């Protein structure tokens, strides 16, 4: 009997919380904050962001993650990229990973677009020779030829996203993580992104996308997960998951109160 192919992404019983400290009235001066702030844990609280998340994404499939703001979607993607580490559980990625999960993540604001292409390319695992061979294509796709030698701190939001997306897709990853990538940019650039995503799917790249654009999730994805209060509250075909999500929003059901296995 042939063994099943190894999943591209494995997430097993992952938990993540963040510490938040609230200043109390006992801090009356800056001096008292420094003198007393580290001597007591009072005022410290923890916010549980993810609770027992488990799933596997088969190689070559496109999955979507939906849910309201604060559900834990972006935190989950950052765990997958290694930006965060889980407090409990483990994450395994099998294949070359590229991600576009935060606007301008990895860009140095005082470096030019040209310099950031090389910086990001190296971080994503390319050699300088590989970056040079793809440089013209990266710039052409981003449509930033006349701005490529200007510092990226002068770029608009759309320019940031165009450059980041262009670098990510030209790394030729085996796994690509996307967070609201189709929501930034004009109509023409959005069409280019759509064409690029379809190309990845045709080549068998594994994609995991977070989006509030439910139509895009239904169009691109073979499966959808819905997060609510840090847990998977629904899992299935995009059409079914989105239908239940919309129905519960219309009925005013608190997200995560009615879980669907």
C-alpha positions, 0 to 999 in steps of 0.5 A: 500500500502506498503511503499518503503524501506528506502534508505541506503544512502541519499544525498540531495543538498550537496554543499562543498567548501574549502578555499585556501589562496595564499601568496602574495608578501607583505609577505617578512619575516616570521614576516610580515606573522604572523603580517599581515596574519590574519589581512586581508582576501585579498588573500583568495579564495574558490574552489567549490568542490561539487555543488548540489549533490543529490542521494539515494542508495537503501539498498543492492545495489552496486553503483559506482562513476566515473570521472576524478581526481578533480571531487569531488569523494573522497570529497563526500565519506568523507562527507558520513563518517562524516570526512567533513561536507557539507556547504549546504544540508544534508547526512543521513546514515542508518546502520552501516558504514565502510569505506576504503577511504584513505590509512592508515586513522585512523592508528597511525603510531607508534602503531603496527598493533595489536594495530591499529586493536583494535583502528580501531575496536573501532572507527568502533563501535566494543567492545573489546570483539568483536575485540578479537573474530575476531582478528585472522581472521583479521590478517589471511586475511591481511596475516601480521602475522609476521609483526602484532607487528611492527609499521605500519609506517614500512609497505609498501603501500600494507601492509597498504591497506591489514590491513585496508581492512581486518579490514573494512570487519570484522566489518560486516558493513551494508554499506561499502564505498570503494575508489580504494581498488582493485588498491593496492596489488598483484593479489592474494590479489586482488582476495581475495578482489573480493571474499569478495566484492561478499560475501558482495553483497550476504549478502545484504550489501550496497556498494558505490565504487569510482574507476578509474577501469571502468571494476570493476565498470561495473562488481560489480555495478548495477548503476553508477554516473559520477562526473564532476566539482563537479556535477553529469553529468551522471547517469544510468547503468554502461555499459551506463555511462562508454560507454558515458564517454569513448566516450567523453574522446576519442572525447576530450569533456571537462568533464561535458560540456555535461551532461546526465540526 
